[in-house]
Amino acid sequence: MRATTHRDFHRAARRSGRVGAGLLLIACVALAPLGAWADTAQLPHAGPVSLVPPLLAILLALLLRQVLPALFAGVWVGAWVIEGGDLSAVLSGLFTGADKYVTGALADTDHAAIIIFSFIIGGTVGIVSRNGGMLGIVTYIVRWASSARRASMAALAMGLSIFFDDYANTLVVGNTMRSVTDRMKISRAKLAYIVDSTAAPVCCIALVTTWIGFEVGLIEDALQDAGAGLEPYGVFLQSVAYSFYPLLAIFFVSLVVVSGRDFGPMLAAERAARAGGTAVAAQAADESPLYDVVEPLPDRPVRAINAALPIATLVGGVIAGLWITGGGGSGKAPAEILAAADSYRALMWAAVASSLVAMVLSVGQRILTLEQTVNAWFAGARAMFYAMIILVLAWALAGVSAELGTARYLVESIGGTLTPQLLPALVFLLAAGTAFATGTSWGTMGILMPLVVPLAWSLAGGEAGLAAQGHIFYAAIASVLAGAIWGDHCSPISDTTVLSSMASGCDHIEHVRTQLPYAALVGLVALLLGALPAGFGLSPVLGLPLCAAVLYGALKFLGRPVAAGAAASSAADMRALES
């Protein structure tokens, strides 16, 4: 869910490059008169023109369905406005956007730490996949899968256990469980749904994943622009409880698996599969450019400890790092330790230690040579490259917006008219729509987080109002993430939606069609009974159980036991499935 795949990007870029260039030129000509408003030296913001870069990024992302050119266009136009906003500054804005804002984003020490951390985690994923450690964990789980329900529960357990990377989760679980679920007559559509629902929804809220550096980095920059002196990792942890859609998506897929009930197109697919029918077109999983990362070498021992120990080192290292850098052992309360901790150092220490443990285990047991270990590490790190480009451009756009005073202008313009309690729900809808149209949750977060955090901070009353209205602040941040996950989860052009179909051997449109009713139901409940009441002060301690109860009732009302109709799976079911 991070971004569209490289192959899709190049194809779309060739198809829409002229359109993007034309739109950018039209924007420069049409907006040139606004350049006189951009007096950032005299005003705290540049007025309405400060909205142009992020809005242009959103518009181009929706039109081109590609986030990279959209983000770069936002940086370019923003630099052009800062350079004077006339036609003669179009070219200088291009160069300024690259050498000042993109380079500046890379030169920041905290930004560099996030990028390095993400690459190291990706490299560790490559090693523990290549040395057979992940497959070892999978093997233990698969032994228990002796029935259709147990096989589904095994796939669910695997998806929850491989929590640190959505790509690794999708490819490992889909490829490994496909033969097991086929043997137990579970539809490929159900497997793809389980795979997709335990990838990004798990990775985005787990404490240590390849997503964390990205999310924390965006939050940190937005907090600085808002003038909020909060620890970004602590803010992320506070917002997790308000991430209604990811939490409820995990709950609902677990409920579907345990209950054995389905509805809509998924019910038809499951009954057809139980009756021995096939309505899926298998796709080759090894078409994925990331497949070589998760494929262990043949004729080598498969040991779960080779993945379990690096993962344990990663999790334990973060906890230890936060304790050490936060002054643990000095009598401080846990909340004080977390607030004082240096999360970047903790994440970096844990990532390095985890990667070294994975290397030592691989080479020490002679499962991989040193060269093979390095190659596996590089293959895993390479899978993070595209996402890191998005992150750097998002940082650059945030820098441009900060110089133009976009957040300050939004606060002045909207802060007095928008009902603060409605902000989380509105942010969820905006993020969901953007992610659905573009197919990327990371790009959506990169565009919206710098705008939402300062606005939410202001509407919540800043530091003085945090105690009374902190729920608005944390719920709005969580809604950026949750809405992005929902839109991306439902989008047919999302990369992990594609990878889930591919790894599970399911026809892609079949996967989208069968998953959409489930995602739509969970998203609606998360919005109406989660994000909306949370803005008015309803605690997640009450909101989450309420949402879970409604989803349970909905499944009982809409769902039907698969086994009840499997023996009598009719031609009508097959026709409905294939239509």
RODO-2510 file (C-alpha; in nm, 4 decimals, decimal comma):
residues 579
     n   res          X          Y          Z
     1     m     0,0000     0,0000     0,0000
     2     r     0,2918     0,2272    -0,0027
     3     a     0,2845     0,3217    -0,3672
     4     t     0,2154     0,1845    -0,7104
     5     t     0,4726    -0,0599    -0,8415
     6     h     0,7679     0,0486    -1,0537
     7     r     0,6242    -0,1129    -1,3644
     8     d     0,2871     0,0596    -1,3200
     9     f     0,4608     0,3908    -1,2561
    10     h     0,6609     0,3838    -1,5781
    11     r     0,3566     0,2788    -1,7774
    12     a     0,1416     0,5568    -1,6318
    13     a     0,4187     0,8119    -1,6646
    14     r     0,4481     0,7470    -2,0378
    15     r     0,0729     0,7670    -2,0750
    16     s     0,0137     1,0812    -1,8706
    17     g     0,3396     1,2750    -1,8883
    18     r     0,2125     1,5184    -2,1487
    19     v    -0,1072     1,5715    -1,9510
    20     g     0,0887     1,6511    -1,6351
    21     a     0,3237     1,8900    -1,8117
    22     g     0,0306     2,0663    -1,9741
    23     l    -0,1552     2,1022    -1,6456
    24     l     0,1560     2,2366    -1,4770
    25     l     0,2100     2,4948    -1,7506
    26     i    -0,1541     2,6019    -1,7365
    27     a    -0,1289     2,6338    -1,3579
    28     c     0,1807     2,8543    -1,3860
    29     v     0,0151     3,0848    -1,6372
    30     a    -0,3185     3,1011    -1,4569
    31     l    -0,1673     3,1591    -1,1149
    32     a     0,0998     3,4097    -1,2164
    33     p    -0,1111     3,7097    -1,1012
    34     l    -0,1185     3,5592    -0,7532
    35     g     0,2574     3,5956    -0,7233
    36     a     0,2184     3,9459    -0,5836
    37     w     0,0359     3,7976    -0,2842
    38     a     0,3313     3,5821    -0,1848
    39     d     0,5012     3,8387     0,0361
    40     t     0,6347     3,5878     0,2876
    41     a     0,8871     3,8385     0,4229
    42     q     0,6118     4,0721     0,5495
    43     l     0,3302     3,8293     0,6338
    44     p     0,3131     3,5120     0,8490
    45     h     0,1697     3,3437     0,5423
    46     a     0,1400     3,4028     0,1678
    47     g    -0,2380     3,4225     0,1624
    48     p    -0,4546     3,2053    -0,0637
    49     v    -0,1600     3,1252    -0,2884
    50     s    -0,0064     2,9242    -0,0029
    51     l    -0,2721     2,6604    -0,0707
    52     v    -0,1649     2,6154    -0,4324
    53     p     0,1266     2,3670    -0,3867
    54     p    -0,0589     2,1070    -0,1749
    55     l    -0,3838     2,1457    -0,3686
    56     l    -0,1995     2,1067    -0,6979
    57     a    -0,0309     1,7947    -0,5598
    58     i    -0,3692     1,6491    -0,4651
    59     l    -0,5257     1,7432    -0,8009
    60     l    -0,2438     1,5946    -1,0066
    61     a    -0,2408     1,2826    -0,7912
    62     l    -0,6111     1,2348    -0,8618
    63     l    -0,5763     1,3035    -1,2353
    64     l    -0,2531     1,1162    -1,3043
    65     r    -0,3024     0,8466    -1,0399
    66     q     0,0668     0,8844    -0,9617
    67     v     0,1988     1,0490    -0,6482
    68     l     0,5636     1,1127    -0,7479
    69     p     0,4990     1,3613    -1,0287
    70     a     0,2192     1,5152    -0,8210
    71     l     0,4452     1,5784    -0,5216
    72     f     0,7265     1,7116    -0,7378
    73     a     0,4865     1,9463    -0,9162
    74     g     0,3738     2,0787    -0,5787
    75     v     0,7346     2,1448    -0,4791
    76     w     0,8090     2,3105    -0,8130
    77     v     0,5077     2,5423    -0,8066
    78     g     0,5663     2,6276    -0,4408
    79     a     0,9285     2,7207    -0,5114
    80     w     0,8112     2,9224    -0,8110
    81     v     0,5716     3,1231    -0,5918
    82     i     0,8487     3,1872    -0,3384
    83     e     1,0790     3,2991    -0,6201
    84     g     0,8344     3,5714    -0,7199
    85     g     0,5449     3,3971    -0,8918
    86     d     0,5928     3,5477    -1,2385
    87     l     0,6550     3,3583    -1,5609
    88     s     1,0266     3,4304    -1,5536
    89     a     1,0546     3,2432    -1,2226
    90     v     0,9129     2,9160    -1,3572
    91     l     1,2555     2,7780    -1,4504
    92     s     1,4318     2,9117    -1,1422
    93     g     1,1554     2,7586    -0,9295
    94     l     1,2343     2,4183    -1,0796
    95     f     1,5990     2,4396    -0,9776
    96     t     1,5228     2,5944    -0,6394
    97     g     1,2741     2,3182    -0,5648
    98     a     1,5428     2,0589    -0,6321
    99     d     1,8532     2,2161    -0,4801
   100     k     1,6932     2,3889    -0,1795
   101     y     1,3891     2,1925    -0,0712
   102     v     1,4585     1,8356    -0,1886
   103     t     1,8242     1,8583    -0,0888
   104     g     1,7273     2,0271     0,2365
   105     a     1,4883     1,7441     0,3166
   106     l     1,7690     1,4936     0,2675
   107     a     2,0224     1,6987     0,4642
   108     d     1,8133     1,7063     0,7808
   109     t     1,9675     1,4752     1,0424
   110     d     1,6377     1,3302     1,1629
   111     h     1,5223     1,2729     0,8067
   112     a     1,8450     1,0895     0,7267
   113     a     1,7970     0,8721     1,0357
   114     i     1,4465     0,7759     0,9221
   115     i     1,5648     0,6859     0,5720
   116     i     1,8557     0,4777     0,7030
   117     f     1,6294     0,3056     0,9570
   118     s     1,3799     0,2148     0,6853
   119     f     1,6493     0,0758     0,4581
   120     i     1,7989    -0,1302     0,7426
   121     i     1,4609    -0,2772     0,8333
   122     g     1,3976    -0,3615     0,4681
   123     g     1,7388    -0,5291     0,4524
   124     t     1,6622    -0,7359     0,7623
   125     v     1,3361    -0,8495     0,6036
   126     g     1,5337    -0,9599     0,2974
   127     i     1,7767    -1,1663     0,5065
   128     v     1,5220    -1,3442     0,7274
   129     s     1,3203    -1,4262     0,4161
   130     r     1,6182    -1,5515     0,2205
   131     n     1,7616    -1,7632     0,5031
   132     g     1,4321    -1,9503     0,5436
   133     g     1,3507    -1,8037     0,8848
   134     m     1,0131    -1,6697     0,7790
   135     l     0,9319    -1,9984     0,6109
   136     g     1,0236    -2,1735     0,9348
   137     i     0,7673    -1,9706     1,1264
   138     v     0,5149    -2,0414     0,8560
   139     t     0,5833    -2,4156     0,8692
   140     y     0,4920    -2,4337     1,2370
   141     i     0,1646    -2,2564     1,1697
   142     v     0,0746    -2,4650     0,8644
   143     r     0,1068    -2,7957     1,0527
   144     w    -0,2007    -2,7003     1,2520
   145     a    -0,4177    -2,6273     0,9433
   146     s    -0,6175    -2,9518     0,9187
   147     s    -0,9570    -2,8037     0,8182
   148     a    -1,0964    -2,5099     0,6237
   149     r    -1,1480    -2,3035     0,9378
   150     r    -0,8073    -2,3927     1,0770
   151     a    -0,6406    -2,3136     0,7460
   152     s    -0,8075    -1,9718     0,7409
   153     m    -0,7051    -1,9132     1,1011
   154     a    -0,3482    -2,0166     1,0157
   155     a    -0,3379    -1,7601     0,7338
   156     l    -0,4750    -1,5011     0,9754
   157     a    -0,2167    -1,5891     1,2402
   158     m     0,0640    -1,5631     0,9860
   159     g    -0,0599    -1,2251     0,8708
   160     l    -0,0627    -1,0969     1,2278
   161     s     0,2787    -1,2420     1,3111
   162     i     0,4590    -1,0948     1,0089
   163     f     0,3767    -0,7456     1,1306
   164     f     0,6903    -0,5520     1,0426
   165     d     0,6471    -0,5092     0,6658
   166     d     0,3356    -0,5147     0,4489
   167     y     0,5169    -0,6295     0,1348
   168     a     0,6811    -0,9208     0,3161
   169     n     0,3490    -1,0030     0,4835
   170     t     0,1568    -1,0094     0,1571
   171     l     0,4070    -1,2124    -0,0413
   172     v     0,4993    -1,4605     0,2318
   173     v     0,1463    -1,5372     0,3517
   174     g    -0,0086    -1,5493     0,0041
   175     n     0,2571    -1,7682    -0,1540
   176     t     0,2904    -2,0034     0,1424
   177     m    -0,0757    -2,0551     0,2268
   178     r    -0,2065    -2,0859    -0,1278
   179     s    -0,1447    -2,4612    -0,1543
   180     v    -0,2867    -2,5174     0,1960
   181     t    -0,6077    -2,3226     0,1326
   182     d    -0,6494    -2,4893    -0,2080
   183     r    -0,6295    -2,8299    -0,0397
   184     m    -0,8930    -2,7246     0,2129
   185     k    -1,1155    -2,5810    -0,0630
   186     i    -1,0920    -2,2203     0,0498
   187     s    -1,1388    -1,9714    -0,2304
   188     r    -0,8442    -1,7721    -0,3536
   189     a    -1,0596    -1,4609    -0,3005
   190     k    -1,0867    -1,5386     0,0730
   191     l    -0,7109    -1,5927     0,0976
   192     a    -0,6451    -1,2617    -0,0818
   193     y    -0,8847    -1,0861     0,1587
   194     i    -0,7082    -1,2290     0,4635
   195     v    -0,3696    -1,1377     0,3185
   196     d    -0,4732    -0,7817     0,2319
   197     s    -0,6477    -0,7199     0,5645
   198     t    -0,3498    -0,8269     0,7746
   199     a    -0,0868    -0,6347     0,5770
   200     a    -0,1115    -0,2551     0,5953
   201     p    -0,3753    -0,2463     0,8760
   202     v    -0,1298    -0,4343     1,0985
   203     c     0,1882    -0,2597     0,9825
   204     c     0,0480     0,0895     1,0296
   205     i    -0,0284     0,0474     1,4006
   206     a     0,2381    -0,1980     1,5186
   207     l     0,5077    -0,0362     1,7287
   208     v     0,8067    -0,1325     1,5112
   209     t     0,7555    -0,1682     1,1354
   210     t     0,8866    -0,0309     0,8077
   211     w     0,6000     0,2200     0,8277
   212     i     0,6995     0,3754     1,1596
   213     g     0,9884     0,5884     1,0365
   214     f     0,7700     0,7281     0,7588
   215     e     0,4770     0,8132     0,9850
   216     v     0,6867     0,9559     1,2679
   217     g     0,8890     1,1656     1,0217
   218     l     0,5771     1,3256     0,8770
   219     i     0,4337     1,3887     1,2223
   220     e     0,7577     1,5464     1,3442
   221     d     0,7783     1,7991     1,0605
   222     a     0,4106     1,8857     1,0961
   223     l     0,4504     1,9340     1,4722
   224     q     0,7417     2,1703     1,4152
   225     d     0,5397     2,3728     1,1663
   226     a     0,2558     2,3911     1,4206
   227     g     0,4922     2,5023     1,6945
   228     a     0,4019     2,2018     1,9087
   229     g     0,6824     2,0819     2,1325
   230     l     0,5655     1,7204     2,1484
   231     e     0,7678     1,4016     2,0956
   232     p     0,6551     1,2657     1,7560
   233     y     0,6776     0,8958     1,8452
   234     g     0,4706     0,9647     2,1561
   235     v     0,2095     1,1451     1,9449
   236     f     0,1952     0,8461     1,7122
   237     l     0,1415     0,6084     2,0044
   238     q    -0,1324     0,8329     2,1462
   239     s    -0,3104     0,8335     1,8098
   240     v    -0,3125     0,4543     1,7660
   241     a    -0,6229     0,4133     1,9825
   242     y    -0,8114     0,6445     1,7420
   243     s    -0,7078     0,4456     1,4313
   244     f    -1,0525     0,2958     1,4024
   245     y    -1,0399     0,1538     1,0510
   246     p    -0,7122    -0,0428     1,0827
   247     l    -0,8132    -0,1821     1,4220
   248     l    -1,1631    -0,2715     1,3062
   249     a    -1,0396    -0,4204     0,9782
   250     i    -0,8224    -0,6610     1,1780
   251     f    -1,1152    -0,7376     1,4091
   252     f    -1,3578    -0,7986     1,1222
   253     v    -1,1331    -1,0297     0,9220
   254     s    -1,0741    -1,2263     1,2435
   255     l    -1,4494    -1,2396     1,3031
   256     v    -1,5151    -1,3630     0,9486
   257     v    -1,2508    -1,6343     0,9793
   258     v    -1,3581    -1,7597     1,3226
   259     s    -1,7327    -1,7492     1,2544
   260     g    -1,7165    -1,9168     0,9136
   261     r    -1,9790    -1,6722     0,7860
   262     d    -1,9632    -1,4622     0,4688
   263     f    -2,1927    -1,2446     0,2615
   264     g    -2,2103    -1,0951    -0,0865
   265     p    -1,9692    -1,2026    -0,3597
   266     m    -1,7356    -1,3598    -0,1022
   267     l    -2,0069    -1,6038     0,0060
   268     a    -2,0589    -1,7120    -0,3544
   269     a    -1,6836    -1,7555    -0,4003
   270     e    -1,6492    -1,9636    -0,0845
   271     r    -1,9436    -2,1907    -0,1625
   272     a    -1,8172    -2,2428    -0,5146
   273     a    -1,4741    -2,3350    -0,3815
   274     r    -1,6193    -2,5811    -0,1268
   275     a    -1,8175    -2,7434    -0,4049
   276     g    -1,4998    -2,7914    -0,6050
   277     g    -1,5530    -2,5077    -0,8510
   278     t    -1,2852    -2,2619    -0,9548
   279     a    -1,3625    -1,9062    -1,0366
   280     v    -1,0178    -1,7609    -1,0078
   281     a    -0,7470    -1,7160    -1,2618
   282     a    -0,4122    -1,7986    -1,1077
   283     q    -0,1407    -1,5446    -1,1512
   284     a     0,2305    -1,6061    -1,1240
   285     a     0,3536    -1,4669    -0,7941
   286     d     0,7085    -1,4587    -0,9202
   287     e     0,6111    -1,1788    -1,1581
   288     s     0,6507    -0,9471    -0,8604
   289     p     0,9816    -0,7575    -0,8498
   290     l     0,9884    -0,8312    -0,4763
   291     y     0,9461    -1,2083    -0,5108
   292     d     1,3192    -1,2806    -0,4919
   293     v     1,3252    -1,1168    -0,1475
   294     v     1,0932    -1,3738     0,0117
   295     e     1,2045    -1,6871    -0,1736
   296     p     1,4451    -1,8926     0,0435
   297     l     1,7296    -2,0829    -0,1177
   298     p     1,6554    -2,4495    -0,1927
   299     d     1,8208    -2,7378    -0,0050
   300     r     1,8911    -2,5236     0,3018
   301     p     1,7598    -2,5832     0,6548
   302     v     1,4422    -2,3959     0,7432
   303     r     1,4554    -2,2741     1,1044
   304     a     1,2033    -2,0423     1,2637
   305     i     1,4627    -1,9105     1,5083
   306     n     1,6407    -1,7359     1,2191
   307     a     1,3453    -1,4977     1,1864
   308     a     1,2108    -1,5033     1,5419
   309     l     1,5382    -1,3928     1,7010
   310     p     1,5981    -1,0885     1,4726
   311     i     1,2336    -0,9835     1,5183
   312     a     1,2616    -1,0195     1,8958
   313     t     1,5861    -0,8194     1,8839
   314     l     1,4111    -0,5452     1,6885
   315     v     1,1160    -0,5176     1,9259
   316     g     1,3245    -0,5535     2,2392
   317     g     1,5849    -0,3112     2,1059
   318     v     1,3282    -0,0371     2,0558
   319     i     1,1912    -0,0832     2,4069
   320     a     1,5420    -0,0813     2,5538
   321     g     1,6429     0,2198     2,3431
   322     l     1,3414     0,4213     2,4542
   323     w     1,4140     0,3280     2,8163
   324     i     1,7804     0,4279     2,7924
   325     t     1,7360     0,7542     2,6009
   326     g     1,4347     0,8516     2,8125
   327     g     1,6227     0,8206     3,1392
   328     g     1,4677     0,4961     3,2589
   329     g     1,5624     0,3871     3,6077
   330     s     1,5654     0,7412     3,7433
   331     g     1,2233     0,7189     3,9024
   332     k     1,0353     0,8652     3,6055
   333     a     0,6876     0,7462     3,5139
   334     p     0,6552     0,5496     3,1851
   335     a     0,4837     0,8455     3,0170
   336     e     0,7685     1,0764     3,1188
   337     i     1,0282     0,8299     2,9925
   338     l     0,8501     0,8081     2,6569
   339     a     0,8201     1,1857     2,6299
   340     a     1,1917     1,2336     2,6996
   341     a     1,3116     0,9444     2,4837
   342     d     1,4936     0,9892     2,1536
   343     s     1,2846     0,7631     1,9325
   344     y     1,5156     0,8007     1,6321
   345     r     1,8161     0,6732     1,8225
   346     a     1,6114     0,3884     1,9700
   347     l     1,4805     0,2815     1,6297
   348     m     1,8268     0,3037     1,4747
   349     w     1,9913     0,0993     1,7507
   350     a     1,7242    -0,1695     1,7276
   351     a     1,7383    -0,1863     1,3473
   352     v     2,1163    -0,2227     1,3392
   353     a     2,1138    -0,4878     1,6123
   354     s     1,8363    -0,6823     1,4391
   355     s     2,0143    -0,6745     1,1038
   356     l     2,3429    -0,7893     1,2592
   357     v     2,1703    -1,0778     1,4393
   358     a     2,0085    -1,1881     1,1115
   359     m     2,3463    -1,1756     0,9346
   360     v     2,5283    -1,3693     1,2076
   361     l     2,2608    -1,6396     1,2152
   362     s     2,2675    -1,6780     0,8363
   363     v     2,6444    -1,6908     0,7943
   364     g     2,7190    -1,8697     1,1222
   365     q     2,4928    -2,1634     1,0324
   366     r     2,6271    -2,1637     0,6755
   367     i     2,2775    -2,1193     0,5370
   368     l     2,3974    -1,8216     0,3336
   369     t     2,7430    -1,7122     0,2360
   370     l     2,8494    -1,3619     0,3261
   371     e     2,7923    -1,2555    -0,0341
   372     q     2,4438    -1,4099    -0,0411
   373     t     2,3605    -1,2417     0,2906
   374     v     2,4690    -0,9023     0,1609
   375     n     2,2717    -0,9566    -0,1606
   376     a     1,9612    -1,0536     0,0378
   377     w     2,0017    -0,7459     0,2567
   378     f     2,0363    -0,5248    -0,0486
   379     a     1,7309    -0,6810    -0,2146
   380     g     1,5214    -0,6086     0,0936
   381     a     1,6535    -0,2534     0,1228
   382     r     1,5923    -0,1929    -0,2471
   383     a     1,2209    -0,2674    -0,1948
   384     m     1,2075     0,0450     0,0236
   385     f     1,3611     0,2782    -0,2353
   386     y     1,0444     0,3923    -0,4097
   387     a     0,8738     0,4664    -0,0786
   388     m     1,1729     0,6707     0,0345
   389     i     1,1483     0,8888    -0,2777
   390     i     0,7864     0,9606    -0,1858
   391     l     0,8935     1,0464     0,1670
   392     v     1,1684     1,2872     0,0551
   393     l     0,9337     1,4671    -0,1848
   394     a     0,6672     1,4844     0,0880
   395     w     0,9240     1,6435     0,3190
   396     a     1,0216     1,8881     0,0449
   397     l     0,6568     1,9831    -0,0124
   398     a     0,6151     2,0292     0,3632
   399     g     0,9165     2,2610     0,3616
   400     v     0,7687     2,4682     0,0808
   401     s     0,4313     2,4831     0,2569
   402     a     0,6015     2,5885     0,5805
   403     e     0,7796     2,8755     0,4079
   404     l     0,4567     2,9876     0,2427
   405     g     0,2725     2,9593     0,5752
   406     t     0,0077     2,7197     0,4419
   407     a    -0,0803     2,5852     0,7838
   408     r    -0,1059     2,9321     0,9353
   409     y    -0,3327     3,0483     0,6541
   410     l    -0,5541     2,7415     0,6966
   411     v    -0,5786     2,8003     1,0688
   412     e    -0,6763     3,1651     1,0173
   413     s    -0,9221     3,0885     0,7378
   414     i    -1,0870     2,7704     0,8638
   415     g    -1,0146     2,7741     1,2342
   416     g    -1,2941     3,0178     1,3087
   417     t    -1,5608     2,8536     1,0920
   418     l    -1,4986     2,4781     1,1065
   419     t    -1,6566     2,2946     1,3957
   420     p    -1,3519     2,1355     1,5594
   421     q    -1,5446     1,8209     1,6531
   422     l    -1,6067     1,7415     1,2842
   423     l    -1,2399     1,7550     1,1869
   424     p    -1,1518     1,3832     1,2390
   425     a    -1,4455     1,2652     1,0285
   426     l    -1,3769     1,5170     0,7489
   427     v    -1,0080     1,4263     0,7453
   428     f    -1,0982     1,0559     0,7205
   429     l    -1,3174     1,1226     0,4161
   430     l    -1,0543     1,3386     0,2453
   431     a    -0,7766     1,0865     0,3053
   432     a    -0,9987     0,7972     0,1952
   433     g    -1,0933     0,9657    -0,1317
   434     t    -0,7374     1,0669    -0,2139
   435     a    -0,5952     0,7225    -0,1396
   436     f    -0,8695     0,5443    -0,3345
   437     a    -0,8052     0,7547    -0,6438
   438     t    -0,4256     0,7355    -0,6269
   439     g    -0,3747     0,3849    -0,4872
   440     t    -0,1184     0,4942    -0,2284
   441     s    -0,1606     0,5483     0,1429
   442     w     0,1975     0,6738     0,1847
   443     g     0,1510     0,9454    -0,0755
   444     t    -0,1802     1,0463     0,0794
   445     m    -0,0215     1,0773     0,4232
   446     g     0,2667     1,2739     0,2764
   447     i     0,0314     1,5281     0,1232
   448     l    -0,2214     1,5635     0,4053
   449     m    -0,0249     1,5228     0,7288
   450     p     0,1576     1,8607     0,7011
   451     l    -0,1802     2,0316     0,6587
   452     v    -0,3902     1,8426     0,9114
   453     v    -0,1569     1,8428     1,2132
   454     p    -0,1193     2,2233     1,2456
   455     l    -0,4893     2,2732     1,1842
   456     a    -0,5833     2,0114     1,4431
   457     w    -0,3339     2,1579     1,6904
   458     s    -0,4940     2,5004     1,6538
   459     l    -0,8535     2,3761     1,6720
   460     a    -0,7693     2,1723     1,9805
   461     g    -0,6424     2,4875     2,1500
   462     g    -0,2704     2,4186     2,1346
   463     e    -0,0795     2,3005     2,4379
   464     a    -0,3185     2,4755     2,6759
   465     g    -0,6187     2,2928     2,5301
   466     l    -0,4537     1,9540     2,4848
   467     a    -0,5819     1,8164     2,8142
   468     a    -0,9433     1,9113     2,7366
   469     q    -0,9517     1,8643     2,3581
   470     g    -0,6583     1,6370     2,2881
   471     h    -0,9050     1,3858     2,1435
   472     i    -0,9550     1,6154     1,8423
   473     f    -0,5815     1,6434     1,7849
   474     y    -0,5012     1,2730     1,8155
   475     a    -0,8151     1,1591     1,6313
   476     a    -0,7387     1,3902     1,3364
   477     i    -0,3846     1,2515     1,3053
   478     a    -0,5197     0,8968     1,3248
   479     s    -0,7834     0,9791     1,0634
   480     v    -0,5163     1,0710     0,8086
   481     l    -0,3664     0,7268     0,8533
   482     a    -0,6960     0,5380     0,8814
   483     g    -0,8564     0,7096     0,5835
   484     a    -0,5475     0,6523     0,3723
   485     i    -0,5518     0,2825     0,4622
   486     w    -0,9224     0,2495     0,3792
   487     g    -0,8973     0,4230     0,0425
   488     d    -0,5890     0,2293    -0,0515
   489     h    -0,7437    -0,0956     0,0751
   490     c    -1,0379    -0,0536    -0,1621
   491     s    -0,8434     0,0849    -0,4572
   492     p    -0,7921    -0,1496    -0,7542
   493     i    -0,4664     0,0308    -0,8392
   494     s    -0,3128    -0,0113    -0,4935
   495     d     0,0156    -0,2011    -0,5021
   496     t    -0,0612    -0,4300    -0,2099
   497     t    -0,4088    -0,4956    -0,3481
   498     v    -0,2325    -0,6080    -0,6648
   499     l     0,0309    -0,8015    -0,4707
   500     s    -0,2358    -0,9673    -0,2541
   501     s    -0,4112    -1,0906    -0,5675
   502     m    -0,0848    -1,1999    -0,7252
   503     a     0,0582    -1,3806    -0,4229
   504     s    -0,2740    -1,5537    -0,3549
   505     g    -0,3182    -1,6589    -0,7172
   506     c    -0,6508    -1,4749    -0,7358
   507     d    -0,7861    -1,2764    -1,0260
   508     h    -0,7295    -0,9142    -0,9350
   509     i    -1,0784    -0,7843    -1,0142
   510     e    -1,2258    -1,0807    -0,8271
   511     h    -1,0244    -0,9843    -0,5202
   512     v    -1,1357    -0,6216    -0,5373
   513     r    -1,4986    -0,7185    -0,5957
   514     t    -1,5184    -0,9659    -0,3084
   515     q    -1,3258    -0,7517    -0,0595
   516     l    -1,4993    -0,4201    -0,1278
   517     p    -1,8283    -0,4938     0,0580
   518     y    -1,6333    -0,5928     0,3694
   519     a    -1,4047    -0,2892     0,3565
   520     a    -1,7003    -0,0583     0,2864
   521     l    -1,8917    -0,1917     0,5869
   522     v    -1,5951    -0,1560     0,8212
   523     g    -1,5118     0,1892     0,6827
   524     l    -1,8685     0,3130     0,7313
   525     v    -1,8784     0,1911     1,0911
   526     a    -1,5317     0,3354     1,1582
   527     l    -1,6457     0,6746     1,0265
   528     l    -1,9928     0,7039     1,1805
   529     l    -1,9309     0,5302     1,5133
   530     g    -1,5576     0,5876     1,5447
   531     a    -1,4044     0,9028     1,3983
   532     l    -1,7211     1,1159     1,4235
   533     p    -1,8034     1,0458     1,7916
   534     a    -1,4319     1,0636     1,8805
   535     g    -1,4292     1,4244     1,7629
   536     f    -1,7036     1,4971     2,0150
   537     g    -1,5071     1,3370     2,2962
   538     l    -1,6148     0,9713     2,2947
   539     s    -1,3230     0,7695     2,4271
   540     p    -1,1862     0,4879     2,2083
   541     v    -1,2291     0,2677     2,5150
   542     l    -1,6027     0,2982     2,4515
   543     g    -1,5971     0,3646     2,0766
   544     l    -1,4020     0,0567     1,9721
   545     p    -1,6258    -0,1937     2,1577
   546     l    -1,9323    -0,0165     2,0189
   547     c    -1,7981    -0,0461     1,6632
   548     a    -1,7006    -0,4091     1,7220
   549     a    -2,0493    -0,4918     1,8500
   550     v    -2,2134    -0,3329     1,5454
   551     l    -1,9821    -0,5238     1,3096
   552     y    -2,0581    -0,8474     1,4929
   553     g    -2,4314    -0,7828     1,4578
   554     a    -2,3936    -0,6916     1,0910
   555     l    -2,2077    -1,0146     1,0157
   556     k    -2,4700    -1,2182     1,2026
   557     f    -2,7465    -1,0455     1,0043
   558     l    -2,5834    -1,0357     0,6605
   559     g    -2,3573    -1,3380     0,6791
   560     r    -2,4423    -1,6998     0,6089
   561     p    -2,2441    -2,0097     0,7067
   562     v    -2,0354    -2,1209     0,4112
   563     a    -2,0700    -2,4894     0,4907
   564     a    -2,4503    -2,4688     0,4981
   565     g    -2,4704    -2,4053     0,1288
   566     a    -2,1497    -2,5638     0,0067
   567     a    -2,2979    -2,9022    -0,0799
   568     a    -2,5779    -2,7361    -0,2725
   569     s    -2,3633    -2,4757    -0,4422
   570     s    -2,5653    -2,4126    -0,7518
   571     a    -2,5052    -2,2919    -1,1014
   572     a    -2,6547    -1,9623    -0,9867
   573     d    -2,3684    -1,9202    -0,7403
   574     m    -2,1186    -1,9918    -1,0141
   575     r    -2,2861    -1,7483    -1,2520
   576     a    -2,2956    -1,4814    -0,9804
   577     l    -1,9295    -1,5383    -0,9101
   578     e    -1,8242    -1,5120    -1,2732
   579     s    -2,0444    -1,2114    -1,3582
***
